[in-house]
């Protein structure tokens, strides 16, 4: 359903297939077609194993007709340009596993024959996917493997995904990460997840909804879950892992200006609501008419009057590696005339708890102040300029279609300076001069 929504947003199936071809995975083919659930139309995306064909459909294979826009989806025009931080707001309570070729509930389990998480990780690393898609796909799989391992008492690397489920999961997860990459890696928000009630049958017996792995995955990121009266499973472990990895915030839409809406269609009809997943691509609605990007970040602060400088330096490095947007400290004067340090961490709003815990565990802080701040940013593009010493990447900041800022990329300058045995400043100024000469 997630892949169906991405295709409905304008991602071309041909591009997704090209990305999937970058890993050594065969024995499947893809089908897409328009379908309705409770009179809401969207894209149905199916993975078929071997020579399997969809029941009741005579649609051509995706590799025969090229891409998903050979059907009525062609009338949906892509957004250009797509802002890299425009949010996709996945707003649905109707997620389910999107594959028809298995019977019952195709949950991954660790004791059947098939690929282990370690084998799947190596397959992804051995491919030629971009570093971002590789990293995200592995991270999503790891969330499932850690949850299954905890349930069954196994190390995550030994968790096995059953043979059909492994192919499904790889296509769903790698394809989903590739689709987000093709959309420009947007900031992802989601509605609060809601699952159904009742029971599911899988290889280990009968379990209540939510499935054990789904619950573990959501709990690991402390994502609140609500159940409704729908007598079906609506969030699978794969869906939970995608939510946990990508969504920065959970809750109702606030100030979202929709630019495009995509709908992914599930296989069955639900009793209480349409079985669709809705994805909204857009930006923040705000006055002013500028095309800058905007988002909401968390500002974490704490006053430290007993900070060890070496520990503080180590924390700053660890926080940046963990994904903090910025970390800095400034001298302040505290009570009892004590000289102290104001430590600040900027991070995505959805990661505020993660970095608050880091501060409390890795510094001498006894408390952390947290505020949310609206941020405005120049749209960014990267270009390569040719200097007398070699190529250098420069970062452009754009506002209302005009270049407002130009900055040579430090790592690019540093690498060239080392190769040519030249001062970093010389490379930096040469890059600026090359840009101005264009």
N, C-alpha and C positions, 0 to 999 in steps of 0.2 A: 504493500500500500504506500509506503514511503517512496519507493521508486516510481510508482504510478503518479504520485503527486509531483515529483521532480520533473517527470516527462511532461506533465500537464503545464508546468511552469515554463516550459520551453527548452529544457535540456534535451538534446537530440540523442535518440537511442544509439545511433551510429557512433557517436562520440563515447558513450558509455561502453559499448562493445569494444571499441578500440582500446579503452583503458583496461577492461577485463582481459583482453588479449595479451596484456603485458605480464601476466602471471601464467604459470603452467597449470591451467585448469581446463579440462575438457569434459566430454560426456554430457553436455547439456545444450539446450538451445532456448531462446527467449521468444515469448509471444506477447504482443501488446494489442489492445483493442479498446474501443469505447464501450462502456457499460453503465448501467444505472442501478442505484440502490435507493428505493423510496423516491423515485423520480429525480434524484440528483445524479447528474452524469459526470463521469470522470474517466480516468485511464486505468484499465486493469493490466497489471504487469505480472507475468507468470514465468517461472523457471521450470522447464520440463527436462527430465533426465533421460538420456539415451534417445530412443526413437519415439518417446511418448508424445501424444498429441492431445490438445485440450478437448475435453468432452463437450460436444454440442457446438463446437466452433470449427470453422474451416479457414481461419485466417492464415496467411502465409507466414513462414518463419521470418524472423527479423533479418537474418542475413540474406534473405532472398529479395526483400523489398527495400533494404537499405537502412531505413530509420523510421522512427515512430510517426513522422509527419506525413506519411502516405495516407493516413486516415483523416477524419475531420479535424484532428488537432492542428492541421496546417493553417487553420484560420486564426490561430493564436499567434500573434507576432511577438518575438522576443524583445525584452527591454534593452536598450543600448544607450549609454553604458550602464552596466549594473554596478552599483556602488558596493565595494567590498564589505562595508559594514551595515548595509541595509539588512534589517532583520527578516529572517523567515520566521513567522509566528506559526508554529505547528499547532493548530487548534482543533483537537478532536479527542473524543473519548471512545473511539471505535476501532482501535488497532487490533489486528490479528495477524497470524502468520499467513502470508499471501500465496502459498503454494498449494495447488489442488492435487498434486500427484502422490501425496502421502495420505494415509487414512488415520483418523483420530487426530491427536495433537502431536505434531512432529517436534517434540522437545529433544534438545540435545541431552545425551546422558553418557556417563563416563565408562560404561562397561561393555558397550557393543563394539563391533569391529568398525574401523574407520580411522580418520586422521586425528592425531592428537593436536592439542593447541600448539605444542612446540613445532610440529610438522607444518601446521598451517602458517605459523609465524615465519618459518624458514622459507616457505613457498612465497610469501609476500615479499620478504627481504630479497629473495633471489630474482624477483621480477624487475621491471624497469619503470615502475610507477614513480611519480614524483615523491620527494621526501615527505611532503605534507600528507599525501594520501596514504603512503606506507605507514607513517606514524599513527595516524588516526585509525586506520583499519586494524592495526595491531592492538591499539588501546581499547577499541570496542571489543575485539575478541578476548582480550585479557580480562575485561570485566565479566564476561560470561564464564570464562575458565576459572577465575577466582571464585565466583559464586558457586559453580558446580563442584569445584574442588572442596570448598568448605562444607557443602551439603553431604558429599560422599566420602569425605576424609581422604582426599587425594591432593598431591601437589598440583598446582594449576597446569604445569607443563605436561602432566600425564592424563589430563582430562581428554577423553575421546569424544568427537562429534560423529554420530552415526553417518554412514557413507552418503546417504541421500541428503541428510541434514547438513553435512559438511559442505556439499556443493551449494545447496540453498544459501547457507549462511555466508559463504564466501562471496557469492554473487550479490546477496543483499547488502552485506557490509562494505565490501570493496566498491561495489557499484554505487552505494549510497554516498560513501566518502568522495568518490570521483565526481558524482553529480554536484555535491556541494562545492567542490573545487572548481567545476565548470561554471557554477553560478557566481564565482568570485569570492568564495569562502565567507559568506555572510555571517553576521552575528545571529545566533539562533536563540529564539525565545519559545516557550511552549506553554500551553494551558496546563493547569494542574492535572496530573494523570488520574484517570478513573478506570477501574477494572470492574468486571462483572462479578457474579456470584455463582456458586455451584461447584462442580467437580470436573477434573480432567483425568483422562486415562493415558498413561504413558508406560514406558518399559518397566518402571519400578513399581507400578501399581496405580492406585487411585488417590489423587491428592486434591485438597480444596483449592479453589481459586482465591487469591493469586497463586500462581505456580511458585514452588520454593525458590527457584533460581531468579524469577522475576522480583520476588520480594527481597532477596539478598542483594541484587544489583541496585535496586532503588534505595535500600537501607544503607548501602555502603556510601552513597552520596547524600544521605539524609533527605531524600526526596519524599515529601508527604504524599500518601496514596489514599484515595477514597474509593469505596465500592458503591455500585448502584444496583438496581434490580434486574439488569440484563442478565439472563441465565447463560452466559457464555463468557469464555476468556476473551478479553479485549486487549490485553498487553502481554506479549510474549517476552521471553528473555532477550531475544534479539532486539525487539522494539525498546525494551527497557534500557538495554546497553547503549543504543543509539541516543536515546533521550539523556541518559546520564553523562555521556561523553560530550555531546554537542550543546545541549541547552544551557544557557547561562542564567536564565531566570525562569520561574514558573509562576503563572498567574494570569489574570485577565489582560486583554489588550489595553494599553494606555497610550493614547496619542499616536496610534499607528496609521499612517497614510498608505493604504494598499495600492500598489502599482499593478500587481498581477496575482491571480488566485489559481492554484492548482489543486485538483482533487484526485486522490488515489482511491480506487474502489476495491473493497474486500470481496471474498467469495460467497458469503452467505448473507441472507437478510436477517437483520436483528429485529427483535420484537419491540424495542422501546425507542430506537433512534436509527438514523441512516448509518449503515456500515461503510463509512467513508473516512479518509484522513484528509484534512484540509490544510494546505500550506499557503501562506500569504507572504508574498515578497513585496517589501516596501521600505519606507523610511519614516522618520518622525515628522508629524505635522506641526509646523511651527511658523510663526510670522517672520517676515523679513525678506523672504524671497531668495535667499542665498542657497547655493547648492552645496554648502559644506556638509560634512558628515557629522552625525551626533550620536551619542550613546550615554548611558548612565554607568558610572564607575563608583566603586567604594573607596573611601579615604579612611584608612586605619591609622590611628595615632596612639602613642603612649609616651609618657615622660619617664626617663630612666636617670636616676641619680647615682647608680652604682654599676654602670655598664662597663664591662671589660672591653677595651677597644678591639682586641683580637677576636673576641666572641662576636662583637657587633659587626666587624668586617666579614666574618664567616657567615653570619646570618644574612647580610645583604646579598652576598653571592648566592647563597642557597635559595633565597626568595626569588631572585631574578631567574635562576635556573628553573624554579618551579612554575614560572609563568607570570610573576608580578609585572605590572606595566612599568613601575618605577619604584625605587627604594631610595630614601635619602634621610639624612639627619642634620639637625642644626643645634647649636649651643643655646641653652636657655638658663634662666635662674629660677629655682624652685623654692619652696618653703624652707624656712630656717637658713635662708641665704645659700643654699647648696647649688653649685654649678652642676648642670645636668645636660641631657641630650633629649631632644624631641625627635623620636623615630617615626617616620611616616612611610606607609606602604600604599601604593595605588594598585588596584586590581579590579578585575571584572566583578560586577555586583554579585553574581552567582558564586564567586569564589571567596567572598568575604569571610565565611566561617573557616575555610581552609587556611587562610593566611592569618586570621586571628589566632588559631591554634598554634601555628608556627611561631608567632610572636611570644605566646605564653609559654611554649615549651622550650624555645631556643634562646630566649633573652631573660633578663631578670624582671620582666614586667609582671605585675599582679593584675593588670586590667588593660583593656583596649577600648578606645573610643572609636565609634564607627559612624560615618555619615555617608549619604549618597549624594553624588554631584553630577549634574548634567555637564557633558563635555561637547565642545564643538571642535571639529578637526578639518584641516584642509584635505581634500581628496588627493590621494597619492598615486603617482605613476613612477616607474623606473625606466630610465633610458641608459644606453651605453654611448659614451663619447670616445672619440679617438684622440689621444694626446700624443705628443712626440715620443713618449715613453711606452705607450701601449694603451689598451682599452681600459676605461674606468666606468663603473656604474654610478649614475647620479640619481638622486631622489628629487622629484618635483612635487611641490605643493600647489594644488590648483584651487582657485576660488572663482566661481562664475565663469568658468571656461578660460581663465587667464592664469598664467604662472605667477604665483605670489612668492614662492620660495624655491631656491635651488640649493641642494646640499650634496656634495660628493659623499658616497657611502664609505664609511671608515674602513670596513674590512677590505673592500676593493682597493682602496688607496694603500692600505697597509701591505696587502699581498704584492702589489706592483712595486712598492718602494723596496720591499725585501728582495724581489727578483732583480731589480735594477741597481740595488745598493745605493739608493738615493734617499735624501731626507723626506719624511712623510709630508711635510709642508709643501715641498716642491711639487709632489704628485697632486696634492690637494689643489694648489693654485693652478696647475696645468689643466686639471679637470674643469675648473670654473671657467678658465679662459677658452677651453675648447667648446664648452656649452655656449658662451656668449658669442663665439665666432660662427655658430651655426646660422 
